[in-house]
Amino acid sequence: MSGVGWLFSCTLIAVALIIASVSLNRWRLERRTAAELRALVATRPSEVLWWMSAALPEPVARYRELAVGRRAPVRTLKLRHRGTFRTSPTAKPLPILGTQLFTADPPGFVWCARVVLAPGVWLDARDMAVAGKGSMRVLLDATVPVVDAHGPELDQGSALRLLAEMVWYPTALFDARYVIWTGIDATHARATLRFGELEVSAVFEFGADGLPVGMSAQRFTDQGELRPWGGTYHDFRVVSGMRLPFEAIVSWQLESGPYPYAHWLIEAVAYDDEALRTRPDTVGNRE
């Protein structure tokens, strides 16, 4: 075999090994994520019955009537989104596709997403808030660990994300076993979420139409520093008897100014899908 032929054969073998390694690691990632999704769905709900029994501040009571009326509480939500994500304040927005499974009793979520860095190069991300604990895992091309974070500060951040995203299944916002509202003024109210043994709070702002325009809180950064953080809600639509935003922008407030890093556009929502009880791993599929 000539030198050129030998080099070509070695290159083909190397490429095949790389492809096989990525495929194997992708399979391992999907199995691990499927187990986390099953754990979320398997969480036992409370035996206490409820239905919006707590007194609410005026702007929250108005929002409740607009958002859910007398609709029965949602148990699960499967959500699919697209959008963009920025990995730093100076980075350009990158395309992202994600799916997320939420539960209402007790509240929790598992989010899986893929950020495309370049053709053939991507990040697989999984964020989770289950049973009072949060964790974040990011892999390059399903293989190289980039982030594997957990601990009290991440618990706080994951719980705040959960609270902010309850607008997508708003009946959960009015379950007084988990969320308590405190009035501030005619257009603001504070929501406190009980997440396991942890409590987190955020201020919601309501617009002239009675729907939330945004929320804000103090959240821990990756460096362990408390910073102003929050999001804005847009494009409300009626789905399954509820009003929910189909667009959200999430930002950090840095000393240099606002850093909007996530821009979600909702593509599909499905409530109380019975198939999730037997096949929750379908949430991880990128449809």
Order of alpha helices (4+ residues) and beta strands (2+ residues): alpha-alpha-beta-beta-beta-beta-beta-beta-alpha-beta-beta-beta-beta-beta-beta-beta
